[in-house]
Amino acid sequence: MPTDDELRAANIDIARRYLDAINAWDFEEKRRLLADDVVFEMRYAPPGFDKRITGKEDVLAFVQKMPVFIVTEGLYDISLETYHSDPGEVIAEYKSDMTLVVPVEMKNEYVTRFTIRDGKITRFREYFDPIVLIEALGGQIEPGSIEATLAKYAAPN
């Protein structure tokens, strides 16, 4: 049975290989790394995007659509650590400098939590700024303010 340190190193390697496969559009490597019942979550996905995709084939079907509108992923400044309490929980922080087909550049920052069991990714939970994605896809966000909200809902005296 591997030690915790050996398990941490192996799981960090799996997460890194998955992120490298994203950059390379290497869908076969992704297939090898994902568990059959993997769950992919984009917790702050904007409207029009699924927040949760379950199952290897459905996750792969989703990620294989990406090259249609993304020319390059451009993930970089990747930092990987495991939870002290569980070497199968890997936290990744990274940035992207994507080029979209549109052509628009999209820069974002991510925090991703991988759950890795028996050498396979069982969960991939990604956190990113959805406003950056909305604007890159041609949408707009209407700015608000605390003052405007308070004025709108303040009880008349």
C-alpha positions as CSV (number, residue, x, y, z in Angstrom):
1,M,0.0,0.0,0.0
2,P,1.5,3.4,-0.9
3,T,2.3,5.9,1.7
4,D,0.4,9.2,1.9
5,D,3.4,11.0,0.4
6,E,3.5,8.6,-2.5
7,L,-0.3,8.9,-3.0
8,R,-0.1,12.7,-2.9
9,A,2.6,12.7,-5.6
10,A,0.7,10.2,-7.8
11,N,-2.6,12.2,-7.5
12,I,-0.9,15.5,-8.2
13,D,0.6,13.9,-11.3
14,I,-2.9,12.8,-12.4
15,A,-4.3,16.3,-12.0
16,R,-1.3,17.8,-13.9
17,R,-1.7,15.3,-16.7
18,Y,-5.4,16.2,-17.0
19,L,-4.6,19.9,-17.2
20,D,-1.9,19.2,-19.7
21,A,-4.4,17.2,-21.7
22,I,-6.8,20.2,-21.7
23,N,-4.0,22.4,-23.2
24,A,-3.2,19.8,-25.8
25,W,-6.8,18.8,-26.7
26,D,-5.8,15.3,-25.8
27,F,-9.2,13.6,-25.4
28,E,-7.7,10.1,-25.2
29,E,-5.6,11.1,-22.2
30,K,-8.7,12.6,-20.6
31,R,-10.5,9.3,-21.2
32,R,-7.8,7.4,-19.5
33,L,-7.8,9.7,-16.4
34,L,-11.5,9.9,-15.8
35,A,-13.6,7.4,-13.8
36,D,-16.6,6.0,-15.5
37,D,-18.9,7.8,-13.0
38,V,-16.9,11.1,-13.0
39,V,-18.8,14.3,-12.0
40,F,-17.7,17.6,-13.7
41,E,-19.1,20.7,-11.9
42,M,-18.8,24.3,-12.9
43,R,-20.1,25.9,-9.8
44,Y,-20.4,29.4,-11.2
45,A,-21.3,28.6,-14.8
46,P,-23.4,31.3,-16.5
47,P,-26.8,30.6,-17.9
48,G,-26.7,28.3,-20.9
49,F,-24.0,26.1,-19.4
50,D,-24.7,23.0,-17.4
51,K,-23.5,23.3,-13.8
52,R,-23.1,19.5,-13.5
53,I,-22.2,16.8,-16.0
54,T,-22.1,13.2,-14.8
55,G,-20.5,10.2,-16.5
56,K,-17.3,9.9,-18.5
57,E,-19.0,9.8,-21.9
58,D,-21.1,12.9,-21.2
59,V,-18.1,14.8,-19.8
60,L,-16.0,13.9,-22.8
61,A,-18.9,14.9,-25.2
62,F,-19.0,18.3,-23.5
63,V,-15.2,18.9,-23.5
64,Q,-14.9,17.7,-27.1
65,K,-17.1,20.7,-28.1
66,M,-14.6,23.2,-26.8
67,P,-12.3,23.3,-29.9
68,V,-15.4,24.5,-31.9
69,F,-15.1,27.9,-30.2
70,I,-11.8,27.9,-28.4
71,V,-8.6,27.9,-30.5
72,T,-6.2,27.5,-27.5
73,E,-6.9,26.9,-23.8
74,G,-3.6,28.4,-22.7
75,L,-3.6,27.2,-19.1
76,Y,-0.5,28.3,-17.2
77,D,0.9,29.2,-13.7
78,I,-0.4,25.9,-12.5
79,S,-0.1,25.2,-8.8
80,L,-1.2,21.9,-7.3
81,E,-1.5,20.8,-3.6
82,T,-3.4,18.1,-1.8
83,Y,-5.5,18.3,1.3
84,H,-3.6,17.4,4.4
85,S,-6.5,15.2,5.5
86,D,-7.0,13.5,2.2
87,P,-4.2,13.0,-0.4
88,G,-7.0,12.2,-3.0
89,E,-8.3,15.8,-2.9
90,V,-6.1,17.9,-5.1
91,I,-6.5,21.7,-5.4
92,A,-5.3,23.3,-8.6
93,E,-4.9,27.1,-9.1
94,Y,-4.1,28.3,-12.6
95,K,-4.8,31.0,-15.2
96,S,-5.9,30.9,-18.8
97,D,-5.0,33.0,-21.7
98,M,-7.5,31.6,-24.3
99,T,-8.0,32.6,-27.8
100,L,-11.6,32.1,-29.0
101,V,-12.6,31.4,-32.6
102,V,-14.6,34.7,-32.5
103,P,-11.5,36.0,-32.3
104,V,-11.4,37.3,-28.8
105,E,-8.9,36.7,-26.1
106,M,-10.3,35.5,-22.8
107,K,-8.1,35.6,-19.6
108,N,-9.5,34.0,-16.5
109,E,-8.3,32.5,-13.2
110,Y,-9.4,29.1,-11.8
111,V,-9.5,27.1,-8.7
112,T,-10.3,23.5,-9.4
113,R,-10.8,20.7,-6.9
114,F,-10.0,17.2,-8.1
115,T,-11.2,14.1,-6.3
116,I,-9.0,11.2,-7.3
117,R,-9.6,7.6,-6.2
118,D,-7.8,4.5,-7.4
119,G,-5.8,6.5,-10.0
120,K,-8.9,8.0,-11.6
121,I,-10.5,11.4,-11.4
122,T,-14.0,11.0,-9.9
123,R,-14.8,14.6,-9.5
124,F,-13.6,17.8,-11.3
125,R,-15.1,20.9,-9.7
126,E,-14.1,24.1,-11.4
127,Y,-14.5,27.7,-10.1
128,F,-13.9,30.6,-12.5
129,D,-15.2,34.1,-13.1
130,P,-18.3,33.7,-15.2
131,I,-18.4,37.4,-16.1
132,V,-15.2,37.0,-18.1
133,L,-16.8,34.1,-20.1
134,I,-20.1,36.0,-20.6
135,E,-18.3,39.1,-22.0
136,A,-16.0,37.0,-24.2
137,L,-19.1,35.3,-25.7
138,G,-20.5,38.8,-26.5
139,G,-22.8,39.2,-23.5
140,Q,-23.0,42.1,-21.2
141,I,-23.3,42.5,-17.4
142,E,-25.2,45.5,-16.1
143,P,-23.3,47.0,-13.2
144,G,-25.2,47.5,-10.0
145,S,-24.5,49.3,-6.8
146,I,-25.3,48.9,-3.1
147,E,-26.7,52.4,-3.1
148,A,-29.1,51.8,-6.0
149,T,-30.3,48.6,-4.4
150,L,-30.9,50.3,-1.0
151,A,-32.7,53.2,-2.7
152,K,-34.9,50.8,-4.6
153,Y,-35.9,48.7,-1.6
154,A,-35.6,51.2,1.3
155,A,-38.9,51.7,3.1
156,P,-40.3,55.2,2.7
157,N,-40.2,57.3,5.9
